[in-house]
Amino acid sequence: MEAGFARVDGALALLVQRSDQTDKALADHETRLDALERNRWPLHALSGLVGLGSFGVALYALMAR
């Protein structure tokens, strides 16, 4: 009976270790994802810049006539 308990105890220890490793990997992925989200261009700002550039080019073309 003691051998059965030792096997179950060993299996539980292995599960706890794998759970800890998974938690560390998940925390690492969350940190990396947060860094990527901070450094990306917001789409509305980019579309505003493109629209402003297009307006400038159209105004230049109108003035060049």
GIKA-V270610 format. One record per backbone hydrogen bond with DSSP energy under -0.5 kcal/mol. CO is the residue of the C=O (numbers start at 1). NH is the residue of the N-H. E is the energy in kcal/mol with one decimal. If there is no record, write none. Layout:
BEGIN
co->CO nh->NH e->E
co->CO nh->NH e->E
END
This chain:
BEGIN
co->1 nh->5 e->-2.0
co->2 nh->6 e->-2.3
co->3 nh->7 e->-2.1
co->4 nh->8 e->-2.3
co->5 nh->9 e->-2.8
co->6 nh->10 e->-2.4
co->7 nh->11 e->-2.4
co->8 nh->12 e->-2.4
co->9 nh->13 e->-2.1
co->10 nh->14 e->-2.1
co->11 nh->15 e->-2.2
co->12 nh->16 e->-2.3
co->13 nh->17 e->-2.2
co->14 nh->18 e->-2.5
co->15 nh->19 e->-2.3
co->16 nh->20 e->-2.2
co->17 nh->21 e->-2.2
co->18 nh->22 e->-2.4
co->19 nh->23 e->-2.3
co->20 nh->24 e->-2.1
co->21 nh->25 e->-2.3
co->22 nh->26 e->-2.5
co->23 nh->27 e->-2.3
co->24 nh->28 e->-2.2
co->25 nh->29 e->-2.4
co->26 nh->30 e->-2.3
co->27 nh->31 e->-2.1
co->28 nh->32 e->-2.3
co->29 nh->33 e->-2.6
co->30 nh->34 e->-2.4
co->31 nh->35 e->-1.8
co->32 nh->36 e->-2.0
co->33 nh->37 e->-2.4
co->34 nh->38 e->-1.8
co->35 nh->39 e->-1.4
co->37 nh->40 e->-0.6
co->42 nh->46 e->-1.9
co->43 nh->47 e->-2.5
co->44 nh->48 e->-1.8
co->45 nh->49 e->-2.1
co->46 nh->50 e->-2.1
co->47 nh->51 e->-2.3
co->48 nh->52 e->-2.4
co->49 nh->53 e->-2.2
co->50 nh->54 e->-2.4
co->51 nh->55 e->-2.2
co->52 nh->56 e->-2.1
co->53 nh->57 e->-2.3
co->54 nh->58 e->-2.5
co->55 nh->59 e->-2.4
co->56 nh->60 e->-2.2
co->57 nh->61 e->-2.4
co->58 nh->62 e->-2.1
co->59 nh->63 e->-2.2
co->60 nh->64 e->-1.7
co->61 nh->65 e->-0.6
co->62 nh->65 e->-0.6
END
